[in-house]
Amino acid sequence: MTEEMKDGDLGLHNGKLAPCPKTPNGVSTDHPDPNRRMLPLPYDGISIHTAIGLLTEAIHTITKSEVIETAEDYVHACCLSNTDFWSAA
């Protein structure tokens, strides 16, 4: 994972999601730009504890992915693509 992903700038801050990094593949459920916003994943019929367990298990199966933090109602994960879309400038 990149230093930006690990240095604490991402994730929850005072109960709100931090802004996405400026990389074009960053998405969030509350991003102000609709092109970078994703809908929350629905988990109808199961508890949030079970849903978080299923989600983190699924993330661990994805190459170049890492669960950074979990809480009772939150998962912070980073998934790297196989292609660099930006340059470190």
Contacts in CASP RR format, 6 or more apart in sequence:
PFRMAT RR
TARGET T0000
AUTHOR 0000-0000-0000
METHOD contacts of the structure
MODEL  1
MTEEMKDGDLGLHNGKLAPCPKTPNGVSTDHPDPNRRMLPLPYDGISIHT
AIGLLTEAIHTITKSEVIETAEDYVHACCLSNTDFWSAA
1 66 0 8 1.000
1 68 0 8 1.000
1 78 0 8 1.000
1 80 0 8 1.000
2 78 0 8 1.000
2 80 0 8 1.000
4 10 0 8 1.000
4 21 0 8 1.000
5 21 0 8 1.000
5 68 0 8 1.000
5 78 0 8 1.000
6 68 0 8 1.000
8 18 0 8 1.000
9 18 0 8 1.000
9 21 0 8 1.000
10 18 0 8 1.000
10 20 0 8 1.000
10 21 0 8 1.000
10 68 0 8 1.000
10 76 0 8 1.000
10 78 0 8 1.000
11 17 0 8 1.000
11 18 0 8 1.000
11 68 0 8 1.000
11 69 0 8 1.000
11 74 0 8 1.000
11 76 0 8 1.000
12 18 0 8 1.000
12 69 0 8 1.000
12 71 0 8 1.000
12 74 0 8 1.000
12 76 0 8 1.000
16 30 0 8 1.000
17 28 0 8 1.000
17 29 0 8 1.000
17 30 0 8 1.000
19 28 0 8 1.000
19 31 0 8 1.000
20 26 0 8 1.000
20 27 0 8 1.000
20 28 0 8 1.000
20 31 0 8 1.000
20 36 0 8 1.000
22 86 0 8 1.000
23 85 0 8 1.000
23 86 0 8 1.000
24 85 0 8 1.000
24 86 0 8 1.000
25 81 0 8 1.000
25 85 0 8 1.000
26 36 0 8 1.000
27 36 0 8 1.000
27 37 0 8 1.000
27 38 0 8 1.000
28 36 0 8 1.000
28 37 0 8 1.000
28 38 0 8 1.000
29 37 0 8 1.000
29 38 0 8 1.000
29 39 0 8 1.000
29 40 0 8 1.000
30 37 0 8 1.000
31 37 0 8 1.000
31 38 0 8 1.000
41 51 0 8 1.000
41 55 0 8 1.000
43 50 0 8 1.000
43 51 0 8 1.000
43 54 0 8 1.000
46 54 0 8 1.000
48 72 0 8 1.000
48 73 0 8 1.000
49 72 0 8 1.000
52 70 0 8 1.000
52 72 0 8 1.000
52 75 0 8 1.000
55 75 0 8 1.000
56 67 0 8 1.000
56 70 0 8 1.000
56 75 0 8 1.000
56 77 0 8 1.000
59 65 0 8 1.000
59 66 0 8 1.000
59 67 0 8 1.000
59 75 0 8 1.000
59 77 0 8 1.000
59 79 0 8 1.000
60 67 0 8 1.000
62 79 0 8 1.000
64 79 0 8 1.000
64 80 0 8 1.000
64 81 0 8 1.000
64 82 0 8 1.000
65 77 0 8 1.000
65 78 0 8 1.000
65 79 0 8 1.000
65 80 0 8 1.000
66 77 0 8 1.000
66 78 0 8 1.000
67 75 0 8 1.000
67 76 0 8 1.000
67 77 0 8 1.000
68 76 0 8 1.000
68 77 0 8 1.000
68 78 0 8 1.000
69 75 0 8 1.000
69 76 0 8 1.000
70 76 0 8 1.000
END
